[in-house]
Amino acid sequence: MTLFDELRAIVESGDRAVVLTVVAGPDTGAKLLVREDGSTTGNGPAELAALASDALRRGRGHVLEADGRTVFADVYGPPPRLLVIGAVDTAETLCRAAKMLGWTTIVADARARFATRERIPSADEILVAWPDEALAQVQPDVGTAVLVLTHDDKFDLPALTGALATEAFYVGALGSRRNQERRRERLREEGVADADLDRIAGPAGLDIGAESPAETALSMLAEILAVRAGRGGGRLKDSRLRIHAEPEPASGG
């Protein structure tokens, strides 16, 4: 089976993989397909496989430098997912905006009166479930962002603890800075390591002066996009980086 055949089978199955192509330097033109489980196909140098994990987490095509080589990472896989814990007003705005980006959206809440299609019409899936149940069902991976919006320890703590135990590329939570620090202490008491706590984006979002649920959703989704692209999320006029991220090939994930 050729590399193209392997790649086609991966895409058709909904799995993830990255094709690493050497575009300059030693072995120019060589390709290595790396699946999410680490297995490989192709004639590219075996050491390129170490680049796959970060590339899959980034989720889009990009150029990188490694061992004197310039490598293009072409990422394939299903659309990113947004898992929102808490069927509050902001959840609907988040889902509506994320769907415009082509993302799959899931909202979970143990309170059946909140987790309804009438309240969250834009969600692709609504789960009436406690956080641990929702996380077990969704199984967040490198293509998943998790946002906790519930403002209640009986939901927040298990949701954050569970999300941090997954490979989700983003874990965020609403709440004031004082509440964030109090929550971090509670999580420490439950055995969550500081390194894991540092993964939590809290308060979630970029500093745009958001007040309404719609503005808050925009702030949070912008931060999620910046994290996924490996950007800081600051003002473009102050950035020394390219305005646009490297273009993502039409065939990529």
Sequence and secondary structure as in RCSB ss.txt:
>XXXX:A:sequence
MTLFDELRAIVESGDRAVVLTVVAGPDTGAKLLVREDGSTTGNGPAELAALASDALRRGRGHVLEADGRTVFADV
YGPPPRLLVIGAVDTAETLCRAAKMLGWTTIVADARARFATRERIPSADEILVAWPDEALAQVQPDVGTAVLVLT
HDDKFDLPALTGALATEAFYVGALGSRRNQERRRERLREEGVADADLDRIAGPAGLDIGAESPAETALSMLAEIL
AVRAGRGGGRLKDSRLRIHAEPEPASGG
>XXXX:A:secstr
  HHHHHHHHHHHT  EEEEEEEESTTTT EEEEETTS EEESS GGGGGGHHHHHHH S EEEEETTEEEEEEE
E S  EEEEES SHHHHHHHHHHHHTT EEEEE S TTTS TTT TT SEEE   HHHHHHHH   TTEEEEE  
  HHHHHHHHHHHHTS  SEEEE S HHHHHHHHHHHHHTT  HHHHTTEESS S  S   SHHHHHHHHHHHHH
HHHHT     GGG  S SS     TT  
